[in-house]
Every structure is written in C-alpha cells, then in structure tokens.
Amino acid sequence: MTPAAAARPREQAPPGRAGEGGRAPAVRTGRVRFPLVLAGLAVLLLLSLTAGLAIGSVHVPPGEVWGIVGRALGADWSAPTWSRAREHIVLDVRAPRVLLGAVTGAGLAVVGTALQALVRNPLAEPYLLGVSSGASLGAVAVIVFGFSLFGAVSLSVAAFAGALVTLLLVYTTARSGGRITPLRLVLSGVAFASVLTALLDLLLLTADRGNEARTVLAWTLGGLGGVQWGTLWLPAAALLLGTAVLLVQARPLNLLLAGEESATTMGLDVARFRARMFVLLSLVTGVLVAAAGPIGFVGLILPHTVRLFVGSDHRRVLPTAALAGAVFLVWADIAARTVAAPMEIPVGVLTALCGGPFFLWLMRRDARRRGDRGAA
Amino acid sequence: MSATDLAVERLTLTAGAHRLVREVSLTARPGEVVGLVGPNGSGKSSLLRAVYRVLRPQSGQVLVDGADAWALPVRELARTTAAVVQEPGGDFDMTVREVVAMGRTPHKRLLDGDTADDARLIARSLEAVDAVGLAERPFTQLSGGERQRVLIARALTQQPSLLVMDEPTNHLDIRHQLEVLGLLRRLPATVLVALHDLNLAAYHCDRLYVLCGGEVTASGPPAEVLTAEMLAAVYGVAGEVAVHPRTGAPQVTYLPAQPGS
C-alpha cells in the first residue's frame, strides 16, 4: 500500500468528488476488473480443455495430456513416455470433440447475447426462438434427401438457410404495430419450434434409410461426438467471424438496450442493422447446429450469468460470454460422456436440464422487476 | 457548435388509415425554444417523432438547416439532433453513467474508445440535471423522475444543436421541472418541446404552437397564443389569462366548470 501511495501522491488530494482526479477511479473500476475476469476465464478454459482431454474411459494424466499436445504442436520438451494408443485417444478422438465443444459453447453464448439485444428480449435464445430447429430441419433435409449442391458444406448452408428463414418468420409474426412483447416473441418461437420439430419427425419417419434416421435422431439431441479434425475449421471460422463482427458492432448493440426509438435518435438505422445482424447470427447458428446439433439454453444461461459480473456493455459481455460459454460446454460434454458411462448422454439433454429451470428463474426475476418498477 | 434552423413544412402523418397530423408547418429559428401544446391525442408526439426520424411522413418535409432530415443518414442527423422520447427502457442493467455515455455514439467511429473528453462531457451533463450522485446506480432501479433526468443528460451528451423533447417534465418534481426548463433556455441549441403545463410553457418558451386534432390552431408568442378563447376552443375549459406581475409571463388560471354550461 505505502509505496503505491507514495508513488501517486496527487491522486490522494481532494476528498470527495472534487474534480477529475476524484472521479476517474470510479470510471475505471469496471475496466480494471474486466481484464482480470477475462484472464481468469482464459486460464479456466485452458484447464477445462485439459480436463476434457484427460477425462474419459481411458484416463490420461494431465501432465501426459500436456506432453502429447506439446509434441503435436512441435514443442520437443520431453521424450514421449506414453503409448501410441493414448496419443491417438487424446489427439484424434478427444481433441476435436473438446474443441468443438468449446467453439460451440462460445458461439451459442455470443449469439444469445446479441439476439437478446436485437429483439430486446432477455428470454431470446436460438433454441427457444426455434432458430435451432429451423437449422436442424435444413440440415436433416440435406442428410435425408442427400442434396450436396455445396459439397462438404451443404449441411451448413442448409442449416444457415433454415435458421434465417425461421428467425425472420418468428420475428415478423411476433411483431405487430411496431411493437413486440417478450411473451409474444417466446410463444411465437415455441410455436414455430413445434411445427419444425414435427416436420423433422415426419422426415425421419418417412425416410426409409433406417441407419441414417438413427444417426440423425442422435444428432438432433445435440451431440459433439463424431467430429473430426477435417470438419472443425468451419464452426471455428464461424465463431471467429461472428464474434469479431459483433465486437465491432458493440456500440450499436448497446444502443438497442435503450429502446428502438432512442437508438434511432442516437444514430442507429435499427431496421437495417437488425436485418444484417439476423443474417450473421443465422449463419453462426446454422454452422454450429450443423456441426453439433441443436444445443439449447447455452445462449440463455451464459449471457445472463456473465452480465451479473461485467454489466450489460457489449464490449465486455461478448468476450466474457464467449469464454464462459466455451468453459460451460466443455464441462457439459465431460459430464455427458462420464455420468452414465459407458453410455453417452447427448449434451443437449444436459444443457436443457440446466437451462429449463434457469429460464423459469429469469422469467420470474424479470416479472418481479417490472412489478417493482410499476410500483415505483 | 451553432444552433440549428428547423422548418417543418406541410407535414402530414398517418398511422394506417388514421390521420395523426395534417398539413402542419412550423419553424424554430436558431436558439429559439419553441413549445408544442395541445390536448392529449392532438398530434404533438407524432409531430416530434417525424422530426427525430422515427415516424415517416406521408407528405411534407422536415428541414434541419435546410436539409431534408429524412434524406440524411440516421447517424448524420443524430450528430445534430437529439431527442428525449417517451419510451420504456430495456430490462438490461446498465449504470447511469453507461446510459449517459451512449449519447456519444453518433460521434464515434466503430472502434473508437471512450476518451477523457467524453468523460468530462458525461460528468457535465450529469451535473446539469442534478444527477451526479446517480452515476454509478443501475438505471433500472431509478424512479421515474430520476430516469427522466438521466435521459435528458444523455441527450445533452450528444451535444445537439437541435433538441427535441416529448414531455421532458413528466414525472419530475416541481424543482426539477423548473431546473430542466431553465436549462433549455441556456443551451446553445434550438429546442422543440412538447409540454402539458401551459404556465411552464408560457414562461419558458419563446413561441408556442397549439395543436388540436392534428392541426395547428394558433401560434405565436405565449402572450398572443394563450387566451381564454383558445382554452375554451382547444381544451374545452374555462380559464382566465393574466400577465403575472413578477414574471411578466402570461399566467393561466383555470376556472371550475359552470354547472349547466
């Protein structure tokens, strides 16, 4: 304490809130803590990834995991003390899956954060609004009918299209007279999701290729298994693109928190901005769903939890939610693999188990807040 | 920063088949405080919404320093025109300081950070509305009047040369009403403000426009506009207007309705 105080004698000067000197620290408190939050989460993510690679039917000690990963990355710090089989398990079986989990978790959290601002509804989330179902239907149609117009990325393209169409339909249906109530939006999302899921079931039942139907069924529950190194680049690219664009657009996203009219008076062309962002969010959601299946509630749980710690400014929420989402889904997947081993639970089932109650809590909290405000 | 010259020309606004405002023209010269008065549903808010570029006119024009406000990019207009609107905020927690800081957005490029100048401006705006003590509070936890003051501070932070305000004194206690309206007079900006309270309008505005049924029925300096005839015709109330000996402004006294009249 003392050396620091001696080094900055001027900042002690006027008591109370006189002048800039007194006020500046108050402005910065959030920012000083923010890099710490990010660094902490980054470390946590690193540990989570390690755990993801270590835990499973064959346990690989963390030290060995680091050795294997280090060698694969070209660092020659130790002679291999592990078997080929273990190297194979860590690098070829677990690593793509763990990374896909991290990418998907980060992506869904970021999409949820932005979606909540864009539709001005804290309950918005790709899964709840039927966007994930739309993406699923697109992707499944590709699997069942065997389209491959776009080669290896057909699945993602179809999922993107399904997501975008659904999002636009849900949004326009819920909006009337320029206003959109939270309740109507969620109801409209639920209605579209049921129709889309019914269509999906119909597709599966009428598809005569039994094996594919089973594959697809497993996929629609949300699962990270079966991913390979060769297919990982697409979701990773979607995540990076989506997060980068949204970070650049953090100020406009913040404006929307103030309301649509207010945002307009502060220089945001709301309709155009929203349309562009809908395309972006559908793209990210579509690619993620194509890779990992529809995994619900990640986009709900993480953004709200993160806001409790860093506030609502998107410049802080987006990166924090991305890291926290990655950590969350890596652990959800570890649980999915181990809880009922040797059987695997689809990770989407686990996130829904956590997410449902969270949704209810959020709904009640917001109702209480509105009640308070009405009374005030 | 110089004040803006505002001209609304033969503006007609509709919502579906319903006509809100018909052929309304008004002007506000640089630095003037122009008041918009009239009963509920007379079209005050609609007119203001057309000026701050939310409600697209059916016909007519809004000219800001001679330029068609509806032809300008939204962001460019927002650098000259700020508004305090009647709109419920979101459910997201932001601190008062963050809300006020939003006012800087139209002056920022995409990746610009917040500067020391921004911080000073924000502090000054908060001071102007007597909200320095609220800076670190969550916006959602404020009372109606406190929120209103914060929204005014946000508009000030935008450094507008035209300020459009829809009932800025709503929810404010009498002291803050007087402070906010007094502030408008001192701003280096043109102000277009809708007000309910005729006495406040009389004292604080250079000129008034009276709207009734979507049309301008009277306009001019408060002393010319505020008359017993106008009160009867536009509001359907009986009243007397006298010049207040201390303020020199017209003072409206409402008379209870006569039984049988």
Interface residues (C-beta under 8 A of the other chain):
Chain A: R17 E20 R23 A24 A26 V27 Q116 A117 R120 P122 V248 Q249 R251 P252 N254 L255 L256 L257 A258 G259 E260 E261 S262 T264 T265 M266 G267 L268 D269 R307 G311 S312 D313 D366 R369 R370 R373 A376
Chain B: R49 Y52 R53 V54 P73 V74 R75 E76 L77 A78 R79 T81 A82 A83 V85 E87 P88 G89 G90 D91 F92 D93 M94 T95 R97 E98 V99 M102 G103 T105 P106 K108 L110 L111 A116 A119 R120 A123 V132 A135 E136 T140 S143 G144 L151 R154 A155 Q158 V164
